[in-house]
Amino acid sequence: MTEPLPEALHNIPLPVALRDISLPTRGICFFFSGYPNLKKYWGSLQSDQEFEAVKTRNCSILANAITGGGVVLAINGVFVTTSSPVTDIDYTSPAPYFLSLTSRMFAMIAMVISGLSMMRWLHADRERTKEQVRRGGYFLISHLLSIVTPMFFLALSMSLFFLAILIAGFSSQSITCLIVTALWMVAYIIGIGAVSVEWVFAWRHAPASNDGEHNTSV
């Protein structure tokens, strides 16, 4: 049987359960596929070739999450198990130490969930995945969270570690440490702001679903 063309896949009507999804579900879907609706993802489930591309992409995301979690664990391990080599900054004080330890915990959670999700995606079958997504509700949410959850915990882990360094840096009596910490914070805010602008633009200008959702772009 001939595979549908990619252009035709985008015009396949959504099942009823996937048309009027809630705002939180749209948010999860946005982080899962880059679109605040399931129109494009549902189309990819109609083709073996498109579904294999989705599997490859998701496995790559999960592999990167495992790598990122390992890097955070390694760096945090140094901060938690060793004392500061300089007297100007003390990252072993209670607040930075607690945040670093919590960051390690979330990094480990991200790695475990990523590994389990990767095992699921490596053996994913298109028809079974299609049937799970078609049902909507809990089945859809659990499917989307297999990718979103590891990213959430990894982002939370990195944010806590960043906060720990900020507290340690701004607690220093050294002018140099204060300036470097302030510059680092500004660079972080600019980076997050730039990415957030891209996310807002992608959300507002996402292709509209013709089955109950409308584009919010103006």
N, C-alpha and C positions, 0 to 999 in steps of 0.2 A: 504493500500500500504506500502511495506517495505521501511524503511528509508535507504538512501545510507550510506555505511560505511564511517567513517571519512577519510580513505585513498583515497577512490574513489572521495571524494569531491574536493580534491586538483588537480585532473586531469580534471576537467570540464573546457572546453575552455571559455575564457573570451569573452564577447561581443565586437564588433569592437570598440565601443566608449570608452572602458576601457583598450585597449591594449597599445596604444602609448600616455600615459598621459604625461603632461609637468613636468618639474623638480619641480616647486613650488607645483604642485598637488601631486607629489610623496613625497615631504617633509611633506605636510599636512597628507597624507595617513600614513606616517611613525609614526607621533605622534598620529594618530587615532588608528592604529592597531598594530604598532610595525614592520611593513613591508613597504618597499618603493614601493610596487605594490599592486594590489587589488586581486591577485590570491587566497590567503587564505580566505580573507573576502568574496569574491564572492562565494567561496565554502560553507562558513557557511550560506549563504542565501538560499542554496538548501535544507536545513534540518531544521525542526522545533526545534529539540533538540539543534543543533548547534546555531541556531538563539537565542534561549532562553538563552544560555550561554553568547552570545554577549550582549544581553539586560541586564543580571544580572551584567556583568562586567562594562558596560557603566554606569548603574545606580549607581554602587558602586563608580566609578570615580567621578560622579557628586555629590554624597553625600559627598565624601571627600573634593571636591572643596568648597561646601557650608560650611562644618565644618572649613576648612582652612581659608576661607574668614571671617568667624565669629571670629576666633582667631585673625586674623590680625586686624580686626575692633576693637576688645576689647583692644588689646595692644596699637594700635594707639590712641585709645580714651584716654588712660591714658597719653600718651605723649603730646597729643594736648591740653588737658583740665587742666593739672596740671603743676606746675613749678617743676624744678629739686630739689630733696631733698638735693643735695650736691652742693657745689660751684665749684667743680673741672670740672664739665661738664654741659653745658647749651644747652639743646635740644630745647629750645624755641626761639632760634635765627632764623632769617628769613629763611635761607636755609633749615635747618632740619625741621622747622615747615611747610614750603611749601611742602617739599617732603613727610612728614607724612600725610598731608592733601590730597595730590594727591594719595598717597598709599591707603587711606581710600576710595577714589572715585573709584579706580580700583577694590578694594576688593568688594565693593557694586555691581559694574557691574558684576563681576564674579559670585557673589551669585545669582543675578537676572537671568542671562543667564543660570546658572546651574539649577535653579528651573524650568524655562520654558523648558529647554531641557529634564529634568527628566520627566516632565509631558508628553512630546512627546514620550520618549522612553518607559515609562510604558505602553502606549497604542499603541505601534508600532505593525504593522501587517507585517508579513514576506513578503507576496506577494506585498503589497504596497511599502515596503522598497526595495524589489528586483526590482520593476519597476522603482522606482526613481533612484536607482544606475545605472541601465542598460542604462539610457538615457545619462549619463555622463554630462560633461559641468557644467552649473550652478547648476543643480539638484544634481550632485555628490558633488560639493564643499560645498553647503549648508548642505548636509547630514554629511559630514566629520567635518565641522566646529561646529556642534552641541556639539561635545566633545572637539575639539581642542581650540575653543574660550575661554571657561571658564578657561582652564588650562593656556592659554596665559595671560589673564588678572590677574589671581591669581599670576603667576610667576612675572609679571610686578609689581604688588602691593608689593610683598615681596621684590623684588629687590630695589624698591624705598625706602622702609622702612629701608632696610639694608644700603643703601647709606646715608640716613638721620642720622643713628647712626654713620656711619663712619665719616661723616663730623663733627658731634658733638664731637666725640671722639678725632679726630685729631686736633680739634680746642682748646682742653683743654691745660692748662699750666701744668697739672700734669703728671709727668713721668709715674706713675702707669697707668693712663688712656690711655696714648699713647701706652704703651707696651701691655696692654690688648686689645686695639683696633687693633693694628698691628697683634697680634696673632689671633684674631677673623677673620681678613681679610685673613690671610694666610690659616686658616682652611676652610674658605668659598671657596677660590680659589682652594684648593686641592680637596674639595668635588665636586665642579662644574667640575673640570678637570677630576676626576675619572668617573663621570657620562657621560661626553662628550666622553671619550674613549670608554665606553660601547656602546654609541649610534653609534659612527663611526664603531665599530666592527660589531654591529648588522646590520647596513646599508650595509656594504661591503660584509657580509656573509649571507645576506638574501636569501632565496630560490628564484631562478630566475623564472620568468614567461616564459612559453613556447609560449606565444602569442604575442611576439613583444618586450619584455624587456629582458635584459641579466644581469646576475650577474656580478658585477664589482670587485669581489674578485680576488686576485692574489695569 
